[in-house]
């Protein structure tokens, strides 16, 4: 895995057989956060919102 500038590992491809538990936890966490703050406007979610924008805004990867 590559390291991105946040210190968190950057996944390029997940192995569904090996990573299913981690992917489920990530999905559950994302659903929980978005159900309480769908636009990520709460102070505790501002960094997450910025990281998502930095990662995906105006970016196309093939």
C-alpha positions in Angstrom: 0.0 0.0 0.0 1.1 3.5 -0.7 1.1 6.2 2.0 -0.7 9.4 1.3 0.1 12.7 3.0 -2.4 12.1 5.8 -0.4 9.1 7.1 -3.3 6.8 6.2 -2.7 4.0 3.7 -4.2 4.5 0.3 -5.9 1.5 -1.1 -5.7 1.1 -4.9 -7.6 -2.2 -5.1 -9.2 -4.2 -2.3 -9.1 -7.9 -2.2 -12.7 -8.8 -1.5 -11.8 -12.1 0.1 -9.1 -10.8 2.4 -10.5 -7.3 3.1 -14.2 -7.9 3.4 -14.3 -7.3 7.2 -12.4 -4.0 6.8 -14.6 -2.9 3.9 -17.8 -3.7 5.9 -16.5 -1.7 8.8 -15.6 1.2 6.5 -19.1 1.1 4.9 -20.8 1.0 8.3 -18.8 4.0 9.5 -19.5 5.9 6.4 -23.3 5.2 6.6 -23.3 6.2 10.3 -21.5 9.5 9.6 -23.6 10.4 6.6 -26.9 9.5 8.3 -26.1 12.2 11.0 -24.4 14.7 8.7 -25.1 14.1 5.1 -23.2 17.2 3.9 -20.3 16.7 6.3 -20.9 20.2 7.8 -20.4 19.4 11.4 -17.0 20.5 12.9 -16.0 16.9 13.6 -16.5 16.0 9.9 -14.8 19.0 8.3 -11.4 17.3 7.9 -13.1 14.3 6.3 -14.9 16.5 3.9 -11.7 18.3 2.9 -9.9 15.0 2.4 -12.7 13.7 0.2 -12.6 16.9 -1.9 -8.8 16.8 -2.2 -8.9 13.2 -3.2 -11.8 13.1 -5.7 -12.5 16.6 -6.9 -11.5 17.1 -10.6 -9.8 13.7 -10.6 -10.3 10.9 -13.0 -8.3 7.7 -12.7 -8.5 4.8 -15.1 
